[in-house]
């Protein structure tokens, strides 16, 4: 709970503060939605896939911080159950259960997690010049970056993703879960991951030769609806 609800928002803020000035707006849109998803729902994919492949060293640091705070949480006796993940929603519903213990500890633990994640992430990003969201090389297509998910222009986001998977003729199935746009395609060689990521999504996963999953975040339903319209 401390890491998802407070640690990730702290790390996201560090990324925003270290983003390039010409890409700060994009970083704010992407990372703020990822931080909110983690805090409220305990959904961490949009945040993690936003830097996992850009800065694997930072992901290792993130994992270590997560482990440290997990141990601390257990040691201080904080107990709270969850049905989906460890966000505010599950904390509220589980706090009144008989097995819950010292749930008030989320406040000091959360404050500590926010500060530590922020300081460590900011130091590591600046010290090692890590390519986190907003610090990528400047050869990205600026025109496309203006149509990112951060601006809630779901039609343009869906259009860019569709172009990135080879057009509607290459799409055989469209589905989505709580954070991912799940697509089945005919020819995987037509998939352009860089093009897809220019829409402002957190990441792209290829479970198989005919499957593409786009990590959109909690706004995925809006993107999926527009994507389906474009494929008609």
C-alpha positions as CSV (number, residue, x, y, z in Angstrom):
1,X,0.0,0.0,0.0
2,X,2.7,2.6,0.9
3,X,4.5,2.0,-2.4
4,X,1.5,2.0,-4.7
5,X,-0.3,4.9,-3.0
6,X,2.6,7.1,-2.2
7,X,5.9,5.8,-3.5
8,X,4.9,5.7,-7.2
9,X,3.4,9.3,-7.1
10,X,6.7,10.4,-5.5
11,X,8.7,8.7,-8.2
12,X,6.4,10.1,-10.9
13,X,6.9,13.7,-9.5
14,X,10.7,13.2,-9.7
15,X,10.3,12.2,-13.4
16,X,8.2,15.3,-14.1
17,X,10.7,17.6,-12.4
18,X,13.6,16.1,-14.4
19,X,11.8,16.1,-17.7
20,X,13.0,18.4,-20.5
21,X,11.2,21.7,-20.7
22,X,9.9,21.0,-24.2
23,X,8.5,17.6,-23.1
24,X,7.3,18.5,-19.6
25,X,3.7,18.8,-20.6
26,X,3.8,15.3,-22.2
27,X,5.5,13.9,-19.1
28,X,2.9,15.5,-16.7
29,X,0.0,14.0,-18.7
30,X,1.5,10.5,-18.8
31,X,2.9,10.4,-15.3
32,X,0.0,12.1,-13.5
33,X,-2.5,9.6,-14.9
34,X,-0.2,6.7,-14.0
35,X,0.2,8.1,-10.5
36,X,-3.5,8.5,-10.0
37,X,-4.1,4.9,-11.3
38,X,-1.6,3.6,-8.7
39,X,-3.0,5.6,-5.8
40,X,-6.7,5.0,-6.4
41,X,-6.7,1.5,-7.9
42,X,-3.3,0.0,-7.3
43,X,-2.7,-0.3,-11.0
44,X,1.0,0.1,-11.6
45,X,1.5,-1.0,-15.2
46,X,1.2,2.4,-16.8
47,X,3.9,3.8,-14.5
48,X,6.3,0.8,-14.6
49,X,6.1,0.3,-18.4
50,X,6.8,4.0,-18.8
51,X,10.4,3.6,-17.8
52,X,11.1,-0.2,-17.5
53,X,12.7,-0.5,-20.9
54,X,14.0,3.1,-21.2
55,X,15.9,2.9,-17.9
56,X,16.3,-0.7,-16.6
57,X,18.7,0.4,-13.9
58,X,16.1,2.6,-12.5
59,X,13.6,-0.3,-12.5
60,X,16.1,-2.3,-10.4
61,X,16.3,0.6,-7.9
62,X,12.5,0.8,-7.9
63,X,12.3,-3.0,-7.1
64,X,14.8,-2.6,-4.2
65,X,12.9,0.4,-2.7
66,X,9.7,-1.6,-3.1
67,X,11.2,-4.6,-1.2
68,X,12.6,-2.4,1.5
69,X,9.2,-0.7,2.2
70,X,7.4,-4.1,2.1
71,X,9.7,-5.3,4.9
72,X,9.2,-2.1,6.9
73,X,5.4,-2.4,6.5
74,X,5.4,-5.9,7.9
75,X,7.8,-5.0,10.7
76,X,5.6,-2.1,12.0
77,X,2.5,-4.3,12.0
78,X,0.5,-2.7,9.2
79,X,-2.1,-5.1,7.9
80,X,-4.7,-4.6,5.2
81,X,-6.2,-7.0,2.7
82,X,-7.0,-6.5,-0.9
83,X,-9.2,-8.0,-3.5
84,X,-7.7,-6.4,-6.6
85,X,-4.6,-4.5,-5.7
86,X,-3.1,-2.3,-3.0
87,X,-4.7,1.1,-3.8
88,X,-7.0,3.5,-1.9
89,X,-10.1,1.6,-3.0
90,X,-9.0,-1.7,-1.4
91,X,-7.6,0.1,1.7
92,X,-11.0,1.7,2.4
93,X,-12.9,-1.5,2.0
94,X,-10.5,-3.7,4.0
95,X,-9.7,-1.3,6.8
96,X,-12.8,-2.3,8.8
97,X,-12.2,-6.0,8.5
98,X,-11.2,-8.0,11.6
99,X,-7.8,-9.0,10.3
100,X,-6.8,-5.4,9.5
101,X,-4.2,-4.0,11.9
102,X,-2.7,-0.5,12.4
103,X,-4.1,0.8,9.1
104,X,-3.4,4.4,10.4
105,X,0.3,3.6,9.8
106,X,-0.4,4.2,6.1
107,X,0.0,7.9,6.8
108,X,3.6,7.9,8.2
109,X,4.6,5.1,6.0
110,X,3.1,6.8,2.9
111,X,4.9,10.1,3.7
112,X,8.2,8.3,4.1
113,X,7.7,6.3,0.9
114,X,6.8,9.5,-1.1
115,X,9.9,11.3,0.1
116,X,12.3,8.4,-0.3
117,X,11.0,7.5,-3.8
118,X,11.2,11.1,-4.9
119,X,14.7,11.7,-3.7
120,X,16.2,8.5,-4.9
121,X,14.5,8.6,-8.3
122,X,15.5,12.3,-8.9
123,X,19.1,11.6,-7.8
124,X,19.4,8.5,-10.0
125,X,17.8,10.2,-13.1
126,X,20.1,13.2,-12.9
127,X,23.2,11.4,-11.8
128,X,23.1,8.7,-14.5
129,X,21.2,10.8,-17.1
130,X,18.5,8.2,-17.4
131,X,15.9,8.3,-20.3
132,X,12.7,8.4,-18.3
133,X,9.5,9.8,-19.8
134,X,10.2,13.4,-20.9
135,X,13.9,12.9,-21.2
136,X,14.0,10.8,-24.4
137,X,16.2,11.9,-27.4
138,X,14.8,14.8,-29.3
139,X,14.4,12.9,-32.6
140,X,10.8,12.0,-31.7
141,X,8.2,13.4,-34.1
142,X,6.9,16.5,-32.3
143,X,3.6,16.6,-34.3
144,X,2.7,13.1,-33.1
145,X,3.8,13.8,-29.6
146,X,1.1,16.6,-29.4
147,X,-1.6,14.0,-29.9
148,X,-0.5,12.0,-26.8
149,X,-2.9,10.3,-24.4
150,X,-2.1,13.1,-22.0
151,X,-4.3,15.5,-23.9
152,X,-7.3,13.1,-23.8
153,X,-7.5,13.2,-27.6
154,X,-8.6,9.6,-27.7
155,X,-9.4,9.7,-31.5
156,X,-5.8,10.7,-32.4
157,X,-4.4,8.3,-29.9
158,X,-6.4,5.4,-31.4
159,X,-5.4,6.6,-34.9
160,X,-1.7,6.6,-34.1
161,X,-2.0,3.1,-32.5
162,X,-3.9,1.8,-35.5
163,X,-1.2,3.1,-37.9
164,X,1.4,1.5,-35.6
165,X,-0.1,-1.9,-35.9
166,X,-0.3,-1.8,-39.7
167,X,-3.8,-0.4,-40.3
168,X,-7.3,-1.8,-39.9
169,X,-6.6,-4.5,-42.5
170,X,-4.0,-6.0,-40.2
171,X,-6.3,-6.1,-37.1
172,X,-8.5,-9.2,-36.6
173,X,-9.7,-8.7,-33.0
174,X,-10.0,-5.8,-30.5
175,X,-10.5,-6.2,-26.8
176,X,-9.3,-4.5,-23.6
177,X,-8.9,-5.1,-19.9
178,X,-8.6,-2.4,-17.2
179,X,-5.3,-1.0,-18.5
180,X,-4.5,-2.7,-21.8
181,X,-5.7,-2.5,-25.4
182,X,-5.5,-6.1,-26.6
183,X,-5.2,-6.7,-30.3
184,X,-4.9,-9.7,-32.5
185,X,-3.1,-9.0,-35.8
186,X,-2.4,-10.8,-39.1
187,X,1.2,-9.8,-39.8
188,X,3.4,-8.9,-36.9
189,X,6.2,-7.5,-39.2
190,X,3.9,-4.5,-39.8
191,X,3.9,-3.5,-36.1
192,X,5.9,-0.3,-35.4
193,X,6.4,0.0,-31.6
194,X,8.0,3.5,-31.8
195,X,4.9,4.7,-33.7
196,X,2.6,3.2,-31.1
197,X,4.5,4.8,-28.2
198,X,4.4,8.2,-29.9
199,X,0.7,8.2,-28.9
200,X,1.8,8.6,-25.3
201,X,1.1,5.1,-24.1
202,X,3.2,3.5,-21.4
203,X,4.4,0.5,-23.3
204,X,3.8,-2.3,-25.9
205,X,3.9,-6.0,-25.2
206,X,3.9,-8.8,-27.7
207,X,2.7,-12.1,-26.1
208,X,2.8,-13.9,-29.4
209,X,3.3,-13.4,-33.1
210,X,-0.3,-12.4,-33.6
211,X,-0.9,-10.5,-30.4
212,X,-0.1,-7.0,-29.4
213,X,-1.0,-5.4,-26.1
214,X,-0.8,-1.7,-25.7
215,X,-0.4,-0.4,-22.1
216,X,-2.8,2.6,-22.0
217,X,-3.8,2.9,-18.4
218,X,-7.2,3.6,-16.9
219,X,-8.3,5.5,-20.0
220,X,-8.1,2.4,-22.1
221,X,-11.9,2.1,-22.5
222,X,-12.1,5.5,-24.3
223,X,-9.2,4.6,-26.6
224,X,-10.7,1.1,-27.3
225,X,-14.0,2.7,-28.3
226,X,-12.3,5.1,-30.7
227,X,-10.1,2.3,-32.1
228,X,-13.2,0.2,-32.8
229,X,-14.8,3.1,-34.7
230,X,-11.7,3.5,-36.8
231,X,-11.7,-0.2,-37.7
232,X,-15.3,-0.2,-39.0
